[in-house]
Amino acid sequence: MGDCQIDMDGLDKLTALLYSAVFDASLWQRFLDEVTRTIGGVRVQLLGHDTSADISLGYLASGYDPDFLQSYSEYYGEMNAWAPGFAEVVPGVVTPVQKMRLKDELLATEFYNDWVRPQEDVAAGGGVFLLKDETRVLAFGGNIRLADEEKLEREWLRTVSVLAPHLKQAFEIARMLASQSLENDLLRKGDIRGEAAVLLVAENGFVLFANSAAMDMLLSGAILRDTHHGRVSFSDSGAAAFLDQCLIGLRNGLPTVSRTFHARARAGSSGEHLQDYTIRAVTFDPARHNVPSFPLTIGYAGQSLLVTIAPDTPAGSELSAFAEGHGLTAAETAIALGIADGKTQAELAEHRAVSIHTVRNQLKSAMWKMGVHRQADVVRILIGLRP
C-alpha cells in the first residue's frame, strides 16, 4: 500500500498467518514478510523467546538488506543505540524510536552513521515490548526512512497497536502448545501453564478434544459445564456469552476468530477461594495447521475453535489482591483488563454481550476505585501487576 495503513482484508490475512504460526513456526517469518508487503515503507523486526517453554523465534526481520542484517548480527547489534531506551519501555506501550533515543543523540553514534544511515536513513519508526521478564521476551517494531517520518510514522505506530494483541495472543498459545501436542500440558517444575485447559470445540458447541485439565474443569462444573450431551459452555455467564459469540463468528465464516476473556471462578477442593482465569479462543483450521489430527477430530474436517483456559500466574495473584483491595467487582476487573489488553469499549461490550453503556459505567467505576482519571493509567497499573 505504501502508506502504512492496513485494511480489514489485510488484517485478516495477517492474523490468519499469526495463528497458523502457532502450529508452524516457519510462518512467523511469512507474517513479517506479509507485513512488509501489505503495509509498505516499513522494515519490520520480531524478537521472541520463552526459556521455560523452550520456545525461541530468534531475531526475525523483513525488508532489510541481507548484508546489513548479517553485519547487525556480527557487530552492530551490540551497539544498537535504541536498545537501552527500548529496554525501559513499559510492556504493551507502543513507543516511537525518538522516545528510545533522542534524534540528536542518535545522529552522533557509530550505529547510526555506519548502519542506519546507509540503509536510506531508516531512523524513524517504533515498536512495542509485549512480554518482558526473566524468562519471556516478545518485541515487535519497524524502521521508516527519516524522509518519510511525518508521512508514515503515526500510521505505523497505529498499525503496531492493532497487531500487538494478536501477536501476544498467538505467542501465548504457542507457549501452551510448545510441543505441538494438545495432550502434552508442558508440566515443567510446577510451571503454571501445566494447569492450562485446552479444548477443540466444533461450531455447534460439541467438544472434539479436551485435555486432562479441561476434563477436570468439566467434571467439577465450577468453570466449564456440559450443557446438552457433549455441548460445552462456561458456568460464568459472561464467559458463556463470550464463547457463544466466538462460535457464532465461526459459523458465520469469519476468516479468523481471535478473542480473549477474563473470568473468575471458585477454586479449591470446596471452592474456598476465587481464582482468576484468562480464556483465549482462536480459529483452528486443519487445512492450515500442519499437525496430526487430535484423537477426537478424526472424521471432522471443518474449522473448530481452539480454547485455552489458564489460571493467572503468581503475578496474577497480585492482580487479584489489587482488585480485592480496591473493591473491584469481577465485571469491573474484566473490563479494566480488557482495556489493558488493547480492546475498545465496543469490543468489550460485544464480547461480554452487554451494552456499551454498561461497559462505560463499569470502567468509570473501576477507574474511580483505582483513583485514576485516564485509561492510560489503568493500562500502566495493570501491566505492572500482570505477568
TIVEX-228804 format. One record per residue (C-alpha): residue number from 1; x, y, z; residue in one letter. Coordinates in steps of 0.25 Angstrom, whole numbers, plus 5000, padded with zeros to 4 digits. Layout:
N
{sevex = NUM, px = X, py = Y, pz = Z, miti = a}
...
This chain:
387
{sevex = 1, px = 5000, py = 5000, pz = 5000, miti = m}
{sevex = 2, px = 5012, py = 5009, pz = 5003, miti = g}
{sevex = 3, px = 5005, py = 5018, pz = 5013, miti = d}
{sevex = 4, px = 5005, py = 5009, pz = 5026, miti = c}
{sevex = 5, px = 4990, py = 5007, pz = 5026, miti = q}
{sevex = 6, px = 4984, py = 4994, pz = 5027, miti = i}
{sevex = 7, px = 4970, py = 4990, pz = 5023, miti = d}
{sevex = 8, px = 4961, py = 4979, pz = 5028, miti = m}
{sevex = 9, px = 4965, py = 4969, pz = 5018, miti = d}
{sevex = 10, px = 4980, py = 4972, pz = 5021, miti = g}
{sevex = 11, px = 4978, py = 4970, pz = 5035, miti = l}
{sevex = 12, px = 4970, py = 4957, pz = 5033, miti = d}
{sevex = 13, px = 4982, py = 4951, pz = 5025, miti = k}
{sevex = 14, px = 4992, py = 4955, pz = 5035, miti = l}
{sevex = 15, px = 4984, py = 4950, pz = 5047, miti = t}
{sevex = 16, px = 4982, py = 4937, pz = 5040, miti = a}
{sevex = 17, px = 4997, py = 4936, pz = 5038, miti = l}
{sevex = 18, px = 4999, py = 4939, pz = 5052, miti = l}
{sevex = 19, px = 4990, py = 4928, pz = 5057, miti = y}
{sevex = 20, px = 4995, py = 4918, pz = 5047, miti = s}
{sevex = 21, px = 5009, py = 4921, pz = 5053, miti = a}
{sevex = 22, px = 5005, py = 4915, pz = 5066, miti = v}
{sevex = 23, px = 5005, py = 4902, pz = 5059, miti = f}
{sevex = 24, px = 5016, py = 4904, pz = 5049, miti = d}
{sevex = 25, px = 5028, py = 4913, pz = 5054, miti = a}
{sevex = 26, px = 5033, py = 4916, pz = 5039, miti = s}
{sevex = 27, px = 5021, py = 4925, pz = 5038, miti = l}
{sevex = 28, px = 5026, py = 4935, pz = 5047, miti = w}
{sevex = 29, px = 5035, py = 4940, pz = 5036, miti = q}
{sevex = 30, px = 5024, py = 4939, pz = 5026, miti = r}
{sevex = 31, px = 5016, py = 4948, pz = 5035, miti = f}
{sevex = 32, px = 5027, py = 4959, pz = 5035, miti = l}
{sevex = 33, px = 5029, py = 4958, pz = 5020, miti = d}
{sevex = 34, px = 5014, py = 4960, pz = 5019, miti = e}
{sevex = 35, px = 5014, py = 4972, pz = 5028, miti = v}
{sevex = 36, px = 5025, py = 4978, pz = 5019, miti = t}
{sevex = 37, px = 5018, py = 4975, pz = 5006, miti = r}
{sevex = 38, px = 5004, py = 4979, pz = 5011, miti = t}
{sevex = 39, px = 5008, py = 4992, pz = 5018, miti = i}
{sevex = 40, px = 5020, py = 4997, pz = 5010, miti = g}
{sevex = 41, px = 5030, py = 5007, pz = 5014, miti = g}
{sevex = 42, px = 5034, py = 5000, pz = 5027, miti = v}
{sevex = 43, px = 5045, py = 4989, pz = 5030, miti = r}
{sevex = 44, px = 5040, py = 4981, pz = 5042, miti = v}
{sevex = 45, px = 5046, py = 4972, pz = 5053, miti = q}
{sevex = 46, px = 5041, py = 4962, pz = 5063, miti = l}
{sevex = 47, px = 5049, py = 4956, pz = 5075, miti = l}
{sevex = 48, px = 5043, py = 4945, pz = 5084, miti = g}
{sevex = 49, px = 5047, py = 4934, pz = 5093, miti = h}
{sevex = 50, px = 5042, py = 4927, pz = 5105, miti = d}
{sevex = 51, px = 5053, py = 4919, pz = 5112, miti = t}
{sevex = 52, px = 5043, py = 4912, pz = 5122, miti = s}
{sevex = 53, px = 5035, py = 4906, pz = 5110, miti = a}
{sevex = 54, px = 5047, py = 4904, pz = 5101, miti = d}
{sevex = 55, px = 5042, py = 4914, pz = 5090, miti = i}
{sevex = 56, px = 5051, py = 4923, pz = 5082, miti = s}
{sevex = 57, px = 5047, py = 4931, pz = 5070, miti = l}
{sevex = 58, px = 5061, py = 4937, pz = 5070, miti = g}
{sevex = 59, px = 5062, py = 4950, pz = 5063, miti = y}
{sevex = 60, px = 5054, py = 4951, pz = 5050, miti = l}
{sevex = 61, px = 5053, py = 4963, pz = 5041, miti = a}
{sevex = 62, px = 5048, py = 4966, pz = 5027, miti = s}
{sevex = 63, px = 5051, py = 4978, pz = 5017, miti = g}
{sevex = 64, px = 5065, py = 4980, pz = 5021, miti = y}
{sevex = 65, px = 5077, py = 4977, pz = 5013, miti = d}
{sevex = 66, px = 5082, py = 4963, pz = 5016, miti = p}
{sevex = 67, px = 5097, py = 4968, pz = 5017, miti = d}
{sevex = 68, px = 5092, py = 4979, pz = 5027, miti = f}
{sevex = 69, px = 5085, py = 4968, pz = 5035, miti = l}
{sevex = 70, px = 5098, py = 4960, pz = 5035, miti = q}
{sevex = 71, px = 5106, py = 4972, pz = 5040, miti = s}
{sevex = 72, px = 5096, py = 4975, pz = 5051, miti = y}
{sevex = 73, px = 5097, py = 4960, pz = 5056, miti = s}
{sevex = 74, px = 5112, py = 4961, pz = 5055, miti = e}
{sevex = 75, px = 5115, py = 4975, pz = 5061, miti = y}
{sevex = 76, px = 5105, py = 4986, pz = 5061, miti = y}
{sevex = 77, px = 5094, py = 4979, pz = 5069, miti = g}
{sevex = 78, px = 5104, py = 4981, pz = 5081, miti = e}
{sevex = 79, px = 5103, py = 4996, pz = 5079, miti = m}
{sevex = 80, px = 5089, py = 4998, pz = 5076, miti = n}
{sevex = 81, px = 5086, py = 5012, pz = 5080, miti = a}
{sevex = 82, px = 5071, py = 5010, pz = 5082, miti = w}
{sevex = 83, px = 5073, py = 4997, pz = 5091, miti = a}
{sevex = 84, px = 5075, py = 5003, pz = 5104, miti = p}
{sevex = 85, px = 5063, py = 5012, pz = 5103, miti = g}
{sevex = 86, px = 5054, py = 5001, pz = 5097, miti = f}
{sevex = 87, px = 5058, py = 4992, pz = 5109, miti = a}
{sevex = 88, px = 5052, py = 5003, pz = 5118, miti = e}
{sevex = 89, px = 5039, py = 5004, pz = 5111, miti = v}
{sevex = 90, px = 5027, py = 4999, pz = 5119, miti = v}
{sevex = 91, px = 5021, py = 4986, pz = 5113, miti = p}
{sevex = 92, px = 5009, py = 4988, pz = 5104, miti = g}
{sevex = 93, px = 5012, py = 5002, pz = 5101, miti = v}
{sevex = 94, px = 5015, py = 5005, pz = 5086, miti = v}
{sevex = 95, px = 5027, py = 5015, pz = 5086, miti = t}
{sevex = 96, px = 5033, py = 5023, pz = 5075, miti = p}
{sevex = 97, px = 5048, py = 5022, pz = 5073, miti = v}
{sevex = 98, px = 5050, py = 5037, pz = 5077, miti = q}
{sevex = 99, px = 5046, py = 5033, pz = 5091, miti = k}
{sevex = 100, px = 5056, py = 5022, pz = 5092, miti = m}
{sevex = 101, px = 5068, py = 5031, pz = 5088, miti = r}
{sevex = 102, px = 5067, py = 5046, pz = 5084, miti = l}
{sevex = 103, px = 5070, py = 5049, pz = 5070, miti = k}
{sevex = 104, px = 5081, py = 5058, pz = 5073, miti = d}
{sevex = 105, px = 5088, py = 5047, pz = 5081, miti = e}
{sevex = 106, px = 5085, py = 5036, pz = 5071, miti = l}
{sevex = 107, px = 5092, py = 5044, pz = 5060, miti = l}
{sevex = 108, px = 5105, py = 5045, pz = 5067, miti = a}
{sevex = 109, px = 5106, py = 5029, pz = 5069, miti = t}
{sevex = 110, px = 5114, py = 5020, pz = 5060, miti = e}
{sevex = 111, px = 5102, py = 5011, pz = 5060, miti = f}
{sevex = 112, px = 5094, py = 5022, pz = 5052, miti = y}
{sevex = 113, px = 5105, py = 5026, pz = 5043, miti = n}
{sevex = 114, px = 5110, py = 5012, pz = 5039, miti = d}
{sevex = 115, px = 5097, py = 5004, pz = 5040, miti = w}
{sevex = 116, px = 5085, py = 5013, pz = 5040, miti = v}
{sevex = 117, px = 5088, py = 5024, pz = 5030, miti = r}
{sevex = 118, px = 5094, py = 5015, pz = 5019, miti = p}
{sevex = 119, px = 5080, py = 5008, pz = 5019, miti = q}
{sevex = 120, px = 5073, py = 5020, pz = 5013, miti = e}
{sevex = 121, px = 5074, py = 5027, pz = 5027, miti = d}
{sevex = 122, px = 5063, py = 5018, pz = 5034, miti = v}
{sevex = 123, px = 5064, py = 5026, pz = 5047, miti = a}
{sevex = 124, px = 5049, py = 5027, pz = 5049, miti = a}
{sevex = 125, px = 5038, py = 5017, pz = 5053, miti = g}
{sevex = 126, px = 5035, py = 5010, pz = 5066, miti = g}
{sevex = 127, px = 5031, py = 4997, pz = 5073, miti = g}
{sevex = 128, px = 5025, py = 4990, pz = 5085, miti = v}
{sevex = 129, px = 5030, py = 4981, pz = 5096, miti = f}
{sevex = 130, px = 5019, py = 4971, pz = 5098, miti = l}
{sevex = 131, px = 5026, py = 4962, pz = 5108, miti = l}
{sevex = 132, px = 5038, py = 4965, pz = 5116, miti = k}
{sevex = 133, px = 5042, py = 4957, pz = 5129, miti = d}
{sevex = 134, px = 5053, py = 4947, pz = 5134, miti = e}
{sevex = 135, px = 5048, py = 4936, pz = 5124, miti = t}
{sevex = 136, px = 5040, py = 4943, pz = 5113, miti = r}
{sevex = 137, px = 5042, py = 4953, pz = 5103, miti = v}
{sevex = 138, px = 5034, py = 4957, pz = 5091, miti = l}
{sevex = 139, px = 5036, py = 4970, pz = 5084, miti = a}
{sevex = 140, px = 5031, py = 4975, pz = 5070, miti = f}
{sevex = 141, px = 5035, py = 4988, pz = 5063, miti = g}
{sevex = 142, px = 5039, py = 4994, pz = 5050, miti = g}
{sevex = 143, px = 5048, py = 5005, pz = 5044, miti = n}
{sevex = 144, px = 5044, py = 5016, pz = 5034, miti = i}
{sevex = 145, px = 5052, py = 5025, pz = 5026, miti = r}
{sevex = 146, px = 5055, py = 5039, pz = 5033, miti = l}
{sevex = 147, px = 5049, py = 5046, pz = 5020, miti = a}
{sevex = 148, px = 5036, py = 5038, pz = 5022, miti = d}
{sevex = 149, px = 5035, py = 5040, pz = 5037, miti = e}
{sevex = 150, px = 5024, py = 5051, pz = 5036, miti = e}
{sevex = 151, px = 5016, py = 5043, pz = 5025, miti = k}
{sevex = 152, px = 5017, py = 5029, pz = 5031, miti = l}
{sevex = 153, px = 5021, py = 5028, pz = 5046, miti = e}
{sevex = 154, px = 5008, py = 5031, pz = 5052, miti = r}
{sevex = 155, px = 5000, py = 5021, pz = 5044, miti = e}
{sevex = 156, px = 5011, py = 5011, pz = 5046, miti = w}
{sevex = 157, px = 5010, py = 5012, pz = 5061, miti = l}
{sevex = 158, px = 4995, py = 5011, pz = 5060, miti = r}
{sevex = 159, px = 4997, py = 4998, pz = 5052, miti = t}
{sevex = 160, px = 5006, py = 4993, pz = 5063, miti = v}
{sevex = 161, px = 4996, py = 4995, pz = 5073, miti = s}
{sevex = 162, px = 4985, py = 4988, pz = 5065, miti = v}
{sevex = 163, px = 4994, py = 4976, pz = 5062, miti = l}
{sevex = 164, px = 5000, py = 4975, pz = 5076, miti = a}
{sevex = 165, px = 4989, py = 4968, pz = 5084, miti = p}
{sevex = 166, px = 4989, py = 4957, pz = 5073, miti = h}
{sevex = 167, px = 5004, py = 4955, pz = 5073, miti = l}
{sevex = 168, px = 5003, py = 4954, pz = 5088, miti = k}
{sevex = 169, px = 4991, py = 4944, pz = 5088, miti = q}
{sevex = 170, px = 4998, py = 4936, pz = 5077, miti = a}
{sevex = 171, px = 5011, py = 4935, pz = 5085, miti = f}
{sevex = 172, px = 5003, py = 4931, pz = 5098, miti = e}
{sevex = 173, px = 4996, py = 4920, pz = 5091, miti = i}
{sevex = 174, px = 5009, py = 4915, pz = 5085, miti = a}
{sevex = 175, px = 5015, py = 4915, pz = 5099, miti = r}
{sevex = 176, px = 5003, py = 4906, pz = 5103, miti = m}
{sevex = 177, px = 5005, py = 4897, pz = 5091, miti = l}
{sevex = 178, px = 5020, py = 4898, pz = 5090, miti = a}
{sevex = 179, px = 5022, py = 4883, pz = 5088, miti = s}
{sevex = 180, px = 5011, py = 4884, pz = 5076, miti = q}
{sevex = 181, px = 5003, py = 4874, pz = 5084, miti = s}
{sevex = 182, px = 4990, py = 4877, pz = 5091, miti = l}
{sevex = 183, px = 4992, py = 4865, pz = 5100, miti = e}
{sevex = 184, px = 5005, py = 4870, pz = 5106, miti = n}
{sevex = 185, px = 5002, py = 4881, pz = 5116, miti = d}
{sevex = 186, px = 5017, py = 4884, pz = 5118, miti = l}
{sevex = 187, px = 5017, py = 4881, pz = 5132, miti = l}
{sevex = 188, px = 5031, py = 4887, pz = 5136, miti = r}
{sevex = 189, px = 5035, py = 4889, pz = 5150, miti = k}
{sevex = 190, px = 5021, py = 4894, pz = 5154, miti = g}
{sevex = 191, px = 5020, py = 4904, pz = 5143, miti = d}
{sevex = 192, px = 5006, py = 4910, pz = 5143, miti = i}
{sevex = 193, px = 5004, py = 4906, pz = 5128, miti = r}
{sevex = 194, px = 5003, py = 4892, pz = 5133, miti = g}
{sevex = 195, px = 4989, py = 4895, pz = 5138, miti = e}
{sevex = 196, px = 4984, py = 4901, pz = 5125, miti = a}
{sevex = 197, px = 4972, py = 4894, pz = 5120, miti = a}
{sevex = 198, px = 4971, py = 4892, pz = 5105, miti = v}
{sevex = 199, px = 4959, py = 4889, pz = 5096, miti = l}
{sevex = 200, px = 4955, py = 4888, pz = 5082, miti = l}
{sevex = 201, px = 4940, py = 4892, pz = 5080, miti = v}
{sevex = 202, px = 4932, py = 4889, pz = 5068, miti = a}
{sevex = 203, px = 4924, py = 4901, pz = 5062, miti = e}
{sevex = 204, px = 4911, py = 4894, pz = 5069, miti = n}
{sevex = 205, px = 4918, py = 4894, pz = 5082, miti = g}
{sevex = 206, px = 4922, py = 4879, pz = 5083, miti = f}
{sevex = 207, px = 4935, py = 4876, pz = 5089, miti = v}
{sevex = 208, px = 4944, py = 4870, pz = 5079, miti = l}
{sevex = 209, px = 4956, py = 4869, pz = 5089, miti = f}
{sevex = 210, px = 4959, py = 4872, pz = 5103, miti = a}
{sevex = 211, px = 4972, py = 4870, pz = 5111, miti = n}
{sevex = 212, px = 4972, py = 4865, pz = 5125, miti = s}
{sevex = 213, px = 4971, py = 4879, pz = 5131, miti = a}
{sevex = 214, px = 4959, py = 4882, pz = 5123, miti = a}
{sevex = 215, px = 4952, py = 4869, pz = 5127, miti = m}
{sevex = 216, px = 4955, py = 4872, pz = 5141, miti = d}
{sevex = 217, px = 4948, py = 4886, pz = 5139, miti = m}
{sevex = 218, px = 4936, py = 4879, pz = 5132, miti = l}
{sevex = 219, px = 4935, py = 4869, pz = 5144, miti = l}
{sevex = 220, px = 4935, py = 4880, pz = 5155, miti = s}
{sevex = 221, px = 4926, py = 4889, pz = 5148, miti = g}
{sevex = 222, px = 4932, py = 4901, pz = 5154, miti = a}
{sevex = 223, px = 4937, py = 4907, pz = 5141, miti = i}
{sevex = 224, px = 4933, py = 4898, pz = 5130, miti = l}
{sevex = 225, px = 4920, py = 4891, pz = 5129, miti = r}
{sevex = 226, px = 4913, py = 4881, pz = 5119, miti = d}
{sevex = 227, px = 4900, py = 4887, pz = 5115, miti = t}
{sevex = 228, px = 4894, py = 4876, pz = 5106, miti = h}
{sevex = 229, px = 4900, py = 4863, pz = 5102, miti = h}
{sevex = 230, px = 4914, py = 4868, pz = 5099, miti = g}
{sevex = 231, px = 4912, py = 4883, pz = 5097, miti = r}
{sevex = 232, px = 4921, py = 4891, pz = 5105, miti = v}
{sevex = 233, px = 4919, py = 4905, pz = 5112, miti = s}
{sevex = 234, px = 4924, py = 4913, pz = 5123, miti = f}
{sevex = 235, px = 4918, py = 4914, pz = 5137, miti = s}
{sevex = 236, px = 4921, py = 4929, pz = 5137, miti = d}
{sevex = 237, px = 4910, py = 4936, pz = 5129, miti = s}
{sevex = 238, px = 4920, py = 4946, pz = 5123, miti = g}
{sevex = 239, px = 4929, py = 4935, pz = 5119, miti = a}
{sevex = 240, px = 4918, py = 4927, pz = 5113, miti = a}
{sevex = 241, px = 4913, py = 4939, pz = 5105, miti = a}
{sevex = 242, px = 4928, py = 4941, pz = 5100, miti = f}
{sevex = 243, px = 4928, py = 4926, pz = 5095, miti = l}
{sevex = 244, px = 4915, py = 4928, pz = 5088, miti = d}
{sevex = 245, px = 4920, py = 4940, pz = 5081, miti = q}
{sevex = 246, px = 4932, py = 4932, pz = 5077, miti = c}
{sevex = 247, px = 4924, py = 4921, pz = 5072, miti = l}
{sevex = 248, px = 4915, py = 4930, pz = 5064, miti = i}
{sevex = 249, px = 4927, py = 4936, pz = 5057, miti = g}
{sevex = 250, px = 4932, py = 4922, pz = 5054, miti = l}
{sevex = 251, px = 4918, py = 4918, pz = 5048, miti = r}
{sevex = 252, px = 4917, py = 4931, pz = 5040, miti = n}
{sevex = 253, px = 4930, py = 4928, pz = 5033, miti = g}
{sevex = 254, px = 4939, py = 4939, pz = 5039, miti = l}
{sevex = 255, px = 4953, py = 4937, pz = 5034, miti = p}
{sevex = 256, px = 4959, py = 4938, pz = 5048, miti = t}
{sevex = 257, px = 4953, py = 4937, pz = 5061, miti = v}
{sevex = 258, px = 4962, py = 4943, pz = 5072, miti = s}
{sevex = 259, px = 4958, py = 4947, pz = 5085, miti = r}
{sevex = 260, px = 4962, py = 4948, pz = 5100, miti = t}
{sevex = 261, px = 4953, py = 4948, pz = 5112, miti = f}
{sevex = 262, px = 4956, py = 4949, pz = 5127, miti = h}
{sevex = 263, px = 4947, py = 4941, pz = 5137, miti = a}
{sevex = 264, px = 4947, py = 4938, pz = 5152, miti = r}
{sevex = 265, px = 4942, py = 4925, pz = 5158, miti = a}
{sevex = 266, px = 4942, py = 4917, pz = 5171, miti = r}
{sevex = 267, px = 4954, py = 4908, pz = 5173, miti = a}
{sevex = 268, px = 4960, py = 4899, pz = 5183, miti = g}
{sevex = 269, px = 4954, py = 4885, pz = 5187, miti = s}
{sevex = 270, px = 4942, py = 4892, pz = 5194, miti = s}
{sevex = 271, px = 4942, py = 4905, pz = 5186, miti = g}
{sevex = 272, px = 4948, py = 4913, pz = 5197, miti = e}
{sevex = 273, px = 4955, py = 4923, pz = 5189, miti = h}
{sevex = 274, px = 4953, py = 4931, pz = 5176, miti = l}
{sevex = 275, px = 4963, py = 4929, pz = 5164, miti = q}
{sevex = 276, px = 4964, py = 4938, pz = 5152, miti = d}
{sevex = 277, px = 4966, py = 4931, pz = 5138, miti = y}
{sevex = 278, px = 4970, py = 4936, pz = 5125, miti = t}
{sevex = 279, px = 4962, py = 4930, pz = 5113, miti = i}
{sevex = 280, px = 4967, py = 4930, pz = 5099, miti = r}
{sevex = 281, px = 4959, py = 4926, pz = 5087, miti = a}
{sevex = 282, px = 4965, py = 4925, pz = 5072, miti = v}
{sevex = 283, px = 4960, py = 4918, pz = 5060, miti = t}
{sevex = 284, px = 4967, py = 4904, pz = 5057, miti = f}
{sevex = 285, px = 4967, py = 4900, pz = 5043, miti = d}
{sevex = 286, px = 4972, py = 4886, pz = 5040, miti = p}
{sevex = 287, px = 4975, py = 4891, pz = 5025, miti = a}
{sevex = 288, px = 4984, py = 4901, pz = 5030, miti = r}
{sevex = 289, px = 4991, py = 4895, pz = 5042, miti = h}
{sevex = 290, px = 5001, py = 4884, pz = 5039, miti = n}
{sevex = 291, px = 4999, py = 4876, pz = 5051, miti = v}
{sevex = 292, px = 4994, py = 4862, pz = 5053, miti = p}
{sevex = 293, px = 4979, py = 4860, pz = 5055, miti = s}
{sevex = 294, px = 4975, py = 4860, pz = 5070, miti = f}
{sevex = 295, px = 4969, py = 4848, pz = 5075, miti = p}
{sevex = 296, px = 4954, py = 4852, pz = 5075, miti = l}
{sevex = 297, px = 4955, py = 4860, pz = 5062, miti = t}
{sevex = 298, px = 4956, py = 4849, pz = 5052, miti = i}
{sevex = 299, px = 4945, py = 4850, pz = 5042, miti = g}
{sevex = 300, px = 4943, py = 4865, pz = 5046, miti = y}
{sevex = 301, px = 4949, py = 4873, pz = 5035, miti = a}
{sevex = 302, px = 4943, py = 4886, pz = 5037, miti = g}
{sevex = 303, px = 4948, py = 4898, pz = 5045, miti = q}
{sevex = 304, px = 4947, py = 4898, pz = 5060, miti = s}
{sevex = 305, px = 4950, py = 4907, pz = 5072, miti = l}
{sevex = 306, px = 4963, py = 4905, pz = 5080, miti = l}
{sevex = 307, px = 4960, py = 4909, pz = 5094, miti = v}
{sevex = 308, px = 4971, py = 4911, pz = 5105, miti = t}
{sevex = 309, px = 4967, py = 4913, pz = 5119, miti = i}
{sevex = 310, px = 4979, py = 4917, pz = 5128, miti = a}
{sevex = 311, px = 4979, py = 4921, pz = 5143, miti = p}
{sevex = 312, px = 4986, py = 4934, pz = 5145, miti = d}
{sevex = 313, px = 5001, py = 4933, pz = 5149, miti = t}
{sevex = 314, px = 5006, py = 4937, pz = 5163, miti = p}
{sevex = 315, px = 5007, py = 4951, pz = 5157, miti = a}
{sevex = 316, px = 4992, py = 4950, pz = 5154, miti = g}
{sevex = 317, px = 4990, py = 4947, pz = 5169, miti = s}
{sevex = 318, px = 4996, py = 4961, pz = 5171, miti = e}
{sevex = 319, px = 4985, py = 4966, pz = 5162, miti = l}
{sevex = 320, px = 4974, py = 4958, pz = 5170, miti = s}
{sevex = 321, px = 4979, py = 4965, pz = 5182, miti = a}
{sevex = 322, px = 4979, py = 4978, pz = 5176, miti = f}
{sevex = 323, px = 4965, py = 4976, pz = 5171, miti = a}
{sevex = 324, px = 4960, py = 4971, pz = 5184, miti = e}
{sevex = 325, px = 4967, py = 4983, pz = 5192, miti = g}
{sevex = 326, px = 4961, py = 4993, pz = 5183, miti = h}
{sevex = 327, px = 4947, py = 4987, pz = 5183, miti = g}
{sevex = 328, px = 4947, py = 4984, pz = 5169, miti = l}
{sevex = 329, px = 4935, py = 4975, pz = 5165, miti = t}
{sevex = 330, px = 4938, py = 4963, pz = 5155, miti = a}
{sevex = 331, px = 4932, py = 4971, pz = 5144, miti = a}
{sevex = 332, px = 4940, py = 4983, pz = 5147, miti = e}
{sevex = 333, px = 4953, py = 4975, pz = 5147, miti = t}
{sevex = 334, px = 4949, py = 4969, pz = 5134, miti = a}
{sevex = 335, px = 4947, py = 4982, pz = 5127, miti = i}
{sevex = 336, px = 4959, py = 4988, pz = 5132, miti = a}
{sevex = 337, px = 4967, py = 4976, pz = 5128, miti = l}
{sevex = 338, px = 4961, py = 4977, pz = 5114, miti = g}
{sevex = 339, px = 4965, py = 4992, pz = 5113, miti = i}
{sevex = 340, px = 4979, py = 4987, pz = 5117, miti = a}
{sevex = 341, px = 4979, py = 4977, pz = 5106, miti = d}
{sevex = 342, px = 4976, py = 4988, pz = 5096, miti = g}
{sevex = 343, px = 4962, py = 4985, pz = 5093, miti = k}
{sevex = 344, px = 4952, py = 4996, pz = 5091, miti = t}
{sevex = 345, px = 4939, py = 4998, pz = 5099, miti = q}
{sevex = 346, px = 4931, py = 4994, pz = 5087, miti = a}
{sevex = 347, px = 4939, py = 4981, pz = 5086, miti = e}
{sevex = 348, px = 4937, py = 4978, pz = 5101, miti = l}
{sevex = 349, px = 4922, py = 4981, pz = 5100, miti = a}
{sevex = 350, px = 4921, py = 4971, pz = 5089, miti = e}
{sevex = 351, px = 4930, py = 4960, pz = 5096, miti = h}
{sevex = 352, px = 4922, py = 4961, pz = 5109, miti = r}
{sevex = 353, px = 4909, py = 4962, pz = 5102, miti = a}
{sevex = 354, px = 4905, py = 4975, pz = 5109, miti = v}
{sevex = 355, px = 4902, py = 4989, pz = 5105, miti = s}
{sevex = 356, px = 4914, py = 4999, pz = 5102, miti = i}
{sevex = 357, px = 4907, py = 5008, pz = 5113, miti = h}
{sevex = 358, px = 4909, py = 4997, pz = 5123, miti = t}
{sevex = 359, px = 4924, py = 4995, pz = 5119, miti = v}
{sevex = 360, px = 4926, py = 5010, pz = 5121, miti = r}
{sevex = 361, px = 4919, py = 5011, pz = 5134, miti = n}
{sevex = 362, px = 4927, py = 4999, pz = 5139, miti = q}
{sevex = 363, px = 4940, py = 5005, pz = 5134, miti = l}
{sevex = 364, px = 4937, py = 5018, pz = 5141, miti = k}
{sevex = 365, px = 4934, py = 5011, pz = 5154, miti = s}
{sevex = 366, px = 4947, py = 5003, pz = 5153, miti = a}
{sevex = 367, px = 4955, py = 5016, pz = 5150, miti = m}
{sevex = 368, px = 4949, py = 5023, pz = 5162, miti = w}
{sevex = 369, px = 4952, py = 5012, pz = 5171, miti = k}
{sevex = 370, px = 4966, py = 5011, pz = 5165, miti = m}
{sevex = 371, px = 4968, py = 5026, pz = 5168, miti = g}
{sevex = 372, px = 4971, py = 5029, pz = 5153, miti = v}
{sevex = 373, px = 4965, py = 5038, pz = 5143, miti = h}
{sevex = 374, px = 4971, py = 5033, pz = 5130, miti = r}
{sevex = 375, px = 4970, py = 5020, pz = 5123, miti = q}
{sevex = 376, px = 4985, py = 5021, pz = 5120, miti = a}
{sevex = 377, px = 4987, py = 5020, pz = 5136, miti = d}
{sevex = 378, px = 4978, py = 5007, pz = 5136, miti = v}
{sevex = 379, px = 4987, py = 5001, pz = 5126, miti = v}
{sevex = 380, px = 5000, py = 5005, pz = 5133, miti = r}
{sevex = 381, px = 4995, py = 5000, pz = 5147, miti = i}
{sevex = 382, px = 4990, py = 4986, pz = 5141, miti = l}
{sevex = 383, px = 5002, py = 4984, pz = 5133, miti = i}
{sevex = 384, px = 5011, py = 4985, pz = 5145, miti = g}
{sevex = 385, px = 5003, py = 4975, pz = 5152, miti = l}
{sevex = 386, px = 5001, py = 4964, pz = 5141, miti = r}
{sevex = 387, px = 5011, py = 4954, pz = 5136, miti = p}
